[in-house]
Amino acid sequence: MVKSTSNPFVTILVPCRNEVRYIDGCLLSILANTYDKNLMEVLVIDGLSDDGTRKEVERIAADHPSVRLVDNPKRTTPAALNVGIHQAKGDVLIRMDAHATYPSDYISRLVDWQRITEADNVGGIRIAVAADRTPMATAIACGVSHPFGIGTSNYQIGLTEPKWVDTVWGGCFKKELFETIGLFDEQFIRNQDDEFNHRLIAKGGRVLLVPDVHAFYVARNSLFKLWRMYYQYGYFKPLTAHKLGRVMTIRQLAPAAMVMVGALSLALALCFPKSLFLFLGLALTYLIASLALGVQIGGKKGWLCGLWMPVVFPTIHLSYGIGFLQGALTFWFLPKQGVVDMTATPLSR
């Protein structure tokens, strides 16, 4: 059978809430894509923003009929995605983050890769950029894209050739996929893409990460926001494992293991002062590693940025680890009841 080479109608899904600082850049970069505007719609699924985001979207939509503002009363990302999927007119759906900007070939490349490889989900590389020019913001962007900070997450640290993976950032799907896999699970305020992709793979689907597609993701601009985000990432990982019956990758356990070992060694030191050397040895080893990487990064990004790295790295690791442990307690040992599972909800015809 000869495959069609005609371009499909594409729906871009942009979940957002209170993104007035970034929504203009995001939407303008999407509209600057070379993909045929007659074959594209952009759904900005907004969680009832109260910071001016909606006015900005409406202003852009007034000049660009392909942009449409859609309400998301539940105000969460997975709920926004499900609302968007139901309302999408496209045969192909692409999830795009409001906290990012995209090169002009982003949409066309994803569509081409999806068509050529017949992958069920295709994603590209997420390049973290600083939210502003301060050393701390630069350090946060470095931390969330460094192997020491986030492990072997290929879509964040990059790769040189296409690779079948367990998850991707964003994603390009055929709409019909959601008829068989189901919608995004609304229990997952974070990590809903991880859970969806693992469910997809469990049903025989394939997820492809490609190196020549990239987006510029604006990292958080404060340690508090960084802590909150990675705490939530960690908190919802055990829920994914609980639902699927297994832990997806070993790297997800490393921050929780670090927190547990640190806490146990500190407790041991308090009970048996002679064992204090164990806690100090572990803390010193971690500090030296963070400082060494800070020197390395500082040589490229500036010494003030390097000085922030011994603060940024533990912020990522501790928040994720503590979140994971609390999530494990909540979802493994004290599972919540009565949560509606949206993954089996069929699409309306």
C-alpha positions as CSV (number, residue, x, y, z in Angstrom):
1,M,0.0,0.0,0.0
2,V,1.3,3.4,-1.0
3,K,1.5,5.8,2.0
4,S,-0.1,9.3,1.5
5,T,2.4,12.1,1.5
6,S,-0.3,14.8,2.0
7,N,-0.1,16.8,5.3
8,P,-2.7,16.1,7.9
9,F,-4.8,18.7,9.7
10,V,-3.0,19.3,13.0
11,T,-4.3,20.5,16.3
12,I,-1.8,22.1,18.7
13,L,-2.8,21.7,22.4
14,V,-1.4,24.4,24.7
15,P,-2.4,23.8,28.3
16,C,-1.8,27.0,30.4
17,R,-2.7,28.8,33.6
18,N,-1.3,32.3,34.6
19,E,1.3,32.3,31.9
20,V,1.0,36.0,30.9
21,R,4.8,36.4,30.9
22,Y,5.4,33.6,28.4
23,I,2.2,33.0,26.4
24,D,2.9,35.7,23.7
25,G,6.3,34.2,22.9
26,C,4.9,30.7,22.8
27,L,2.0,31.5,20.5
28,L,4.0,33.8,18.2
29,S,6.6,31.1,17.8
30,I,3.9,28.5,17.0
31,L,2.3,30.9,14.4
32,A,5.7,31.5,12.9
33,N,6.0,27.8,12.0
34,T,6.1,27.0,8.3
35,Y,3.3,24.4,8.5
36,D,0.3,25.3,6.4
37,K,-2.0,27.5,8.5
38,N,-5.0,26.2,6.7
39,L,-4.2,22.8,8.1
40,M,-3.6,23.9,11.7
41,E,-5.5,25.1,14.7
42,V,-4.1,26.2,18.1
43,L,-6.2,25.4,21.2
44,V,-5.1,27.3,24.2
45,I,-6.8,25.4,27.0
46,D,-6.7,27.9,29.9
47,G,-7.3,27.1,33.5
48,L,-9.2,30.3,34.2
49,S,-6.1,32.5,34.4
50,D,-6.4,35.7,36.4
51,D,-3.1,37.4,35.5
52,G,-3.9,38.7,32.1
53,T,-3.1,35.5,30.1
54,R,-6.6,35.3,28.7
55,K,-6.5,38.9,27.4
56,E,-3.2,38.2,25.6
57,V,-4.6,35.0,24.0
58,E,-7.8,36.8,22.9
59,R,-5.7,39.6,21.4
60,I,-3.6,37.2,19.4
61,A,-6.7,35.2,18.4
62,A,-8.3,38.3,17.0
63,D,-5.5,38.5,14.4
64,H,-5.1,34.8,13.9
65,P,-8.3,32.8,13.4
66,S,-6.4,29.5,13.9
67,V,-6.0,30.4,17.6
68,R,-8.9,29.6,19.9
69,L,-9.2,30.0,23.7
70,V,-10.8,27.1,25.5
71,D,-11.8,27.0,29.1
72,N,-10.5,24.4,31.5
73,P,-12.6,24.6,34.7
74,K,-10.6,21.9,36.5
75,R,-7.4,24.0,36.1
76,T,-5.0,21.1,35.8
77,T,-2.8,20.1,32.9
78,P,-4.2,16.6,32.3
79,A,-7.8,18.0,32.4
80,A,-6.7,20.6,29.9
81,L,-5.3,18.0,27.6
82,N,-8.5,15.9,27.8
83,V,-10.7,19.0,27.0
84,G,-8.4,19.8,24.1
85,I,-8.5,16.2,22.8
86,H,-12.3,16.3,22.8
87,Q,-12.5,19.6,20.9
88,A,-9.7,18.9,18.5
89,K,-10.5,18.9,14.8
90,G,-7.1,17.6,13.7
91,D,-6.1,14.0,12.8
92,V,-2.8,14.7,14.5
93,L,-2.4,16.3,17.9
94,I,0.8,18.0,19.2
95,R,1.2,19.0,22.8
96,M,3.2,22.2,23.2
97,D,4.1,23.8,26.5
98,A,3.2,27.5,27.2
99,H,6.5,27.9,29.0
100,A,8.5,27.4,25.8
101,T,9.2,28.7,22.3
102,Y,9.6,26.7,19.2
103,P,11.6,26.9,15.9
104,S,9.8,27.4,12.6
105,D,10.2,23.7,11.6
106,Y,9.0,22.2,14.9
107,I,5.5,21.1,13.7
108,S,6.5,19.9,10.3
109,R,9.4,17.8,11.5
110,L,7.3,16.1,14.2
111,V,4.6,15.4,11.6
112,D,7.2,14.0,9.1
113,W,8.8,11.8,11.8
114,Q,5.4,10.5,12.9
115,R,4.4,9.7,9.3
116,I,7.7,8.1,8.2
117,T,8.3,5.9,11.3
118,E,4.6,5.3,12.2
119,A,5.6,5.9,15.8
120,D,2.6,6.3,18.2
121,N,4.2,9.3,19.9
122,V,7.1,11.4,18.7
123,G,8.9,14.0,20.7
124,G,12.1,16.1,20.5
125,I,14.8,17.6,22.7
126,R,13.8,20.2,25.4
127,I,16.6,22.8,25.7
128,A,16.4,24.6,29.0
129,V,17.0,28.4,28.9
130,A,17.3,30.8,31.8
131,A,14.2,32.8,32.7
132,D,16.3,36.0,33.0
133,R,20.0,37.0,33.0
134,T,20.6,36.5,36.7
135,P,23.3,33.9,37.8
136,M,20.6,32.0,39.8
137,A,18.3,31.7,36.8
138,T,21.2,30.6,34.6
139,A,22.2,28.0,37.3
140,I,18.7,26.6,37.5
141,A,18.6,26.2,33.7
142,C,21.9,24.4,33.8
143,G,20.8,22.2,36.7
144,V,17.6,21.0,35.0
145,S,19.6,20.0,31.9
146,H,22.7,18.4,33.5
147,P,23.0,14.6,34.0
148,F,24.0,15.2,37.6
149,G,20.8,17.1,38.2
150,I,18.2,15.1,36.3
151,G,19.9,11.8,35.4
152,T,19.9,10.1,32.0
153,S,16.7,11.7,30.7
154,N,17.5,11.9,27.0
155,Y,14.9,14.5,26.0
156,Q,16.6,16.9,28.5
157,I,20.3,16.1,28.0
158,G,20.1,15.3,24.3
159,L,21.1,12.5,22.0
160,T,22.7,12.1,18.5
161,E,20.3,9.7,16.8
162,P,16.6,8.7,17.0
163,K,15.9,6.4,19.9
164,W,12.8,4.4,21.1
165,V,12.3,5.6,24.7
166,D,9.9,5.3,27.6
167,T,8.6,8.8,27.4
168,V,9.1,12.2,25.7
169,W,8.3,15.8,26.4
170,G,5.3,17.2,24.6
171,G,4.5,14.7,21.9
172,C,2.9,14.2,18.5
173,F,0.0,11.7,18.3
174,K,-2.7,10.6,16.0
175,K,-6.0,11.5,17.5
176,E,-7.3,8.0,16.9
177,L,-4.7,6.7,19.4
178,F,-6.8,8.0,22.3
179,E,-9.7,5.8,21.3
180,T,-7.6,2.7,22.1
181,I,-5.3,4.0,24.9
182,G,-7.7,6.3,26.6
183,L,-7.3,9.9,27.7
184,F,-4.8,11.4,30.1
185,D,-5.3,10.3,33.7
186,E,-6.4,13.4,35.7
187,Q,-5.0,12.1,38.9
188,F,-1.6,13.0,37.6
189,I,-1.2,16.8,38.2
190,R,2.5,16.1,37.2
191,N,3.9,13.2,35.2
192,Q,0.7,12.6,33.2
193,D,2.8,12.2,30.1
194,D,5.0,9.5,31.8
195,E,1.9,7.6,32.8
196,F,0.3,7.9,29.4
197,N,3.4,6.8,27.5
198,H,3.9,3.8,29.8
199,R,0.3,2.8,29.3
200,L,0.8,3.2,25.5
201,I,3.9,1.0,25.5
202,A,2.2,-1.6,27.6
203,K,-0.4,-1.9,24.9
204,G,2.2,-2.4,22.2
205,G,2.8,1.3,21.2
206,R,6.1,2.9,20.4
207,V,7.5,6.2,21.6
208,L,10.3,7.9,19.5
209,L,12.7,10.6,20.6
210,V,14.4,12.4,17.7
211,P,17.5,14.7,17.9
212,D,16.7,17.2,15.1
213,V,13.5,18.5,16.8
214,H,14.0,20.8,19.7
215,A,12.2,23.4,21.8
216,F,13.4,26.1,24.1
217,Y,11.9,25.6,27.5
218,V,12.1,28.5,30.0
219,A,13.2,27.1,33.3
220,R,11.8,28.3,36.6
221,N,13.3,31.6,37.9
222,S,13.4,30.9,41.7
223,L,14.5,28.2,44.0
224,F,11.0,28.0,45.5
225,K,9.4,27.4,42.1
226,L,12.1,24.9,41.3
227,W,11.5,23.1,44.6
228,R,7.7,23.0,44.1
229,M,8.0,21.7,40.6
230,Y,10.4,18.8,41.4
231,Y,8.6,18.0,44.6
232,Q,5.4,17.5,42.5
233,Y,7.4,15.4,39.9
234,G,8.6,13.2,42.7
235,Y,5.3,13.0,44.5
236,F,3.4,11.6,41.5
237,K,6.0,9.1,40.4
238,P,4.9,6.5,43.0
239,L,1.3,6.9,41.7
240,T,2.5,5.9,38.2
241,A,4.3,2.9,39.7
242,H,1.2,2.0,41.8
243,K,-1.0,2.1,38.7
244,L,1.3,0.2,36.4
245,G,2.5,-2.3,39.0
246,R,6.1,-1.5,38.7
247,V,8.7,1.3,38.9
248,M,9.5,2.5,35.4
249,T,13.2,3.3,35.6
250,I,15.8,2.9,38.3
251,R,17.0,6.6,38.0
252,Q,13.7,7.7,39.5
253,L,14.6,6.0,42.8
254,A,18.0,7.7,43.2
255,P,16.9,11.0,44.8
256,A,14.6,9.2,47.3
257,A,17.4,6.8,48.1
258,M,19.8,9.7,48.7
259,V,17.3,11.3,51.1
260,M,16.7,8.1,52.9
261,V,20.4,7.3,53.3
262,G,21.1,10.9,54.4
263,A,18.3,10.8,57.0
264,L,19.3,7.4,58.3
265,S,22.9,8.4,58.6
266,L,22.0,11.6,60.4
267,A,19.7,9.7,62.8
268,L,22.4,7.2,63.5
269,A,24.9,10.0,64.2
270,L,22.5,11.6,66.7
271,C,22.0,8.3,68.5
272,F,25.7,7.2,68.2
273,P,28.0,10.3,68.0
274,K,30.9,8.1,66.9
275,S,29.1,7.4,63.7
276,L,28.9,11.1,62.8
277,F,31.8,10.5,60.3
278,L,29.4,8.5,58.1
279,F,26.9,11.4,57.7
280,L,29.7,13.9,57.3
281,G,31.4,11.7,54.7
282,L,28.3,11.4,52.6
283,A,27.5,15.1,52.9
284,L,31.1,16.0,52.0
285,T,31.2,13.7,49.0
286,Y,28.0,15.2,47.6
287,L,29.2,18.8,48.3
288,I,32.5,18.1,46.6
289,A,30.8,16.7,43.5
290,S,28.4,19.8,43.4
291,L,31.3,22.2,43.8
292,A,33.4,20.4,41.1
293,L,30.5,20.6,38.7
294,G,29.9,24.2,39.7
295,V,33.5,25.1,38.8
296,Q,33.1,23.3,35.4
297,I,29.8,25.0,34.7
298,G,31.1,28.3,36.0
299,G,33.9,28.2,33.5
300,K,31.3,28.3,30.7
301,K,28.5,30.3,32.2
302,G,30.2,32.6,34.7
303,W,31.6,32.1,38.2
304,L,28.5,33.5,39.9
305,C,26.4,30.9,38.1
306,G,28.9,28.3,39.2
307,L,28.5,29.4,42.8
308,W,24.8,28.7,42.6
309,M,25.2,25.1,41.5
310,P,25.8,23.6,45.0
311,V,22.5,25.1,45.9
312,V,20.5,24.2,42.7
313,F,21.5,20.6,42.6
314,P,20.4,19.7,46.2
315,T,17.2,21.7,45.6
316,I,16.4,19.4,42.7
317,H,17.4,16.2,44.5
318,L,15.9,16.9,47.9
319,S,12.6,18.2,46.6
320,Y,12.2,15.2,44.3
321,G,13.3,12.7,46.8
322,I,11.1,14.0,49.6
323,G,8.2,14.3,47.2
324,F,8.8,10.7,46.1
325,L,8.8,9.4,49.6
326,Q,5.7,11.2,50.6
327,G,4.0,10.0,47.3
328,A,5.1,6.4,48.1
329,L,3.5,6.7,51.6
330,T,0.3,8.2,50.1
331,F,-0.2,5.9,47.0
332,W,1.5,2.7,48.1
333,F,0.5,2.4,51.7
334,L,-2.5,4.8,52.0
335,P,-4.1,4.6,48.6
336,K,-6.8,7.1,48.0
337,Q,-10.2,5.9,47.1
338,G,-12.9,7.3,44.8
339,V,-10.7,9.0,42.2
340,V,-12.3,8.9,38.8
341,D,-10.0,7.2,36.2
342,M,-10.3,9.2,33.0
343,T,-8.0,6.9,30.9
344,A,-10.9,4.7,29.7
345,T,-13.2,7.6,28.8
346,P,-14.0,7.3,25.0
347,L,-13.8,10.3,22.7
348,S,-17.1,11.9,21.8
349,R,-18.1,11.4,18.2
